[in-house]
Amino acid sequence: MGKKSAQEINVGIDVGKWQLDVYIHERDIHLTVDNSTEGIYALLARLNRYKLTRLVVEATGRYERSLVDAAFDKDMPIIIVNPLHIRRYAGAIGQLAKTDKIDARIIAQYAAVIRPEVRPASNRNIRVIKDLLARRRQLMTMSTMEKNRAHIMPRSLRGDIQRHIHHLQKQIEKLDKLLDQKIEAEELSTDKNN
């Protein structure tokens, strides 16, 4: 792992739907802010006072998205980690209690001890492509479910189900066109950088 620098500042953030619990490990500072645009920008302005080594958050689904995007925009060293790694770390050090404040402290401690690597942020276009692909999978799943229902539901409901399948198919086609545009733009961007 290498020798830890005395200058390191590791921050752990426990992301909730409505709030962010933040712990600055080397300063033993805990704070809570709203998980809103205003709260996030106020937090990042405060954290910008420090020379951060790592700003670590768990991948929660989507609640961390605004924070991560804002940190990327400000070129902050944000790292998104698998929640399972944090749980295993907490278990390994015998931390069984679980509150948002404790979780933020554990995430910051994980950052300081494990020292996950800061990687360059993926560009916005890649993130948009990933989101579009995820949405396409969701629509395909819904379409398959509706097609299965069409075979087992009473004839009186089949028209409604067929309309829903048609609507889902139109949404998938729309996403496919958008995906093609984003992928083409990404390929052009990659070609320019090589």
N, C-alpha and C positions, 0 to 999 in steps of 0.2 A: 504494500500500500504506500510505501514511501513515508518520509518524515513529514509530519503535519506542521504547516506554517503557523507561527504565532499570530500572523496577521489575518488568518481565515475568519470569515463571518458566514456562518451557516444558518439559514432560516428555514423553518418548517411551517407549512400552512395546512391546517385542516380545513377542507372546503366543505361547507354546508350549503344548502339551498338558499338560505337567507343571510348567512354570516360566514366570515373567514376568521378563524382563530390562528394567530400568528405567534411564533416563538423564535426569538433571536438567541440562538444557543450560547454564543460566547459572551453575550451581554446580560443573559438571564432576564430578558424582557419579554413579557407576554402582553399582547393586545388583541382586541377584537374589533373588526370593522364590518360594515354591511357588505354583503356580496352583491354590490350594485356598481354601476359605472363610477359614481362619485366615490364610493368607499374604496374601490380598487385603485383609482388614481390618487386618492389621498394616501393610501397605504404605500404605493410605489414611490410617491414623492418622499415619504418618510424613509423608506428603505434605501432610497438613492443617496441618503446622507452617508451611508456606510459603503465601503468597498466590498460588495458581496462576493463571496466565493461560490455559494450555491443557494438557490431558492428552490426548495423541493416541495412538490405537491403530489398527492396521490391521484391516479386516474380514477375519477368517480363516475364517469358517464358523460355528463355535459356541464355540470355545475362549475367545473374549473375552467371552462373554455374562455370566458371573458377575461379572467385573470391571466391565463397563459398567453392569449393574444396580446393583451396590453403589455405584459412583461417582454414578449418577443419584440414588440414595437419599440420598446425602450432599451433593447439590447441587454437585458438583464440575464444573468446565468440561470435560467429556469430549467428545472429537470422534472419531468413527469415520471413517477415511479409506479410500479405495479403494487397495489395495496397488499397483495400477498407477501411481498418482500418486507413491508413494514410490519405486518402481523407476525411474521416469522422472527423478525428482529426483536419485537416486543416480547414475544414468548421466550426467546433465547436469553433476554436479560431479566426475565421474571416479572415483567410488567403486565399484570392482569387487569388492573383498573382501567376503565375506559370512559373518558369524558372528552369533549372537544379540546379543552385546554391541555389535558394530558396527551392526547393524540398529536397536537401541534408540537409539544415538547419532544415526543418520541420521534416524530418525523425529522425535527431539527437535529436530534442526537444521531439518528440514522445517517443524516447527511454528513455530520462531523466525523463519525466513526468509520462508516463504510466508504464515504467519499465517492459517490457515483459520478461518473464522467459527464461534464457539461458538453453537449453536442450542439453544433449550429442548428438554429431553428429551421424547420422545413418551411419552405416558402408558402405563402397564402394559397397559391394555386394548387399545390399538392394537398393541402388541408381541405380545400374545396372539393377536389377530386375524391378524396377519401370519404367526405360527407355525402357526396352524390352517390357513390358506390354503396354506402351503407343504406341510404334511402331507397335505392333501387332494389337491394335485397329485401328490404321491408315490404315494398310494393309487390315484389314477386311472390313473397310468402303469403301476403293477403290474397293475391290473385289465385294462387293454388288452393288456398282454403275455400275461397268462394266457388271455384270450379268443383271442388269436392262436395260442397253443400248443394250445388245445383243438381247433383245426382241423387241426393237423399231427401231433399225438402219436397213438400207438396208442390204439385204443378202450379198452384195459384201463386206461389212465391218465386217461381223460376224467372219470371220477367224482371222482377226487382233485382234478383241476384245477377242476371245477365247484364242489366244496366250498370251495376256496380263493377262487374268484370270489365265491361267496355270502358268505363271511366278509369279504372286502374291501368288498363292497357294504354290509354291515351297519356296518362301520367308517366308511365314507363318510357313511352316513345319520346316524350318531351325531355325526360332526364337523359335518355340516350343521346339526343342531339346536343344537349348542354355538355355532357361528358365528352363527346367527340371534339367539341370546340375547346374545352379546357385541356384535354390531352394533346391536341394539336399545338396549342399555345405553349404547353410545357415542353413538347419536343422541340419547338423552335427555340425556346429559351435555352434548353440544354445544348442544342447545336451551336448557338452563339457563344456559350461559355466554354466550349471545347476547342 
